Amino acid sequence: TDVISNILMCIWNGADFVDPNQPINRMSRKIPADLQALNRLLTKSSTPFFYDQPEPTLADYFVLEALTATRDYYVKLLPNESDRQALERLEKVMKERAGLKNYFESGRLFKRFTGSPK
């Protein structure tokens, strides 16, 4: 998704969100706005998943990855709590699925984006 590519661009460019003169700082507005848009779309669904589906689609997995990556990279890039409630509900439901639950609980998630120990 666009959010994931923006986060990766911030990582590889060593984004400094403190310095307002850095051009990459526009991402500190774009990423939360993109997540808010996804949250709005998700609130229109009658199920916890996108497209009113009873089971997750590929979109749900991509959005879970975007939300997780944003939180892990820089929590301040998340939208306000009221603007991410549907996303957090999706995250909770997705993490209850057997395969994902095992993945997150068994510590197989890399501690760093690159998987590098340094």
Order of alpha helices (4+ residues) and beta strands (2+ residues): alpha-alpha-alpha-alpha-alpha
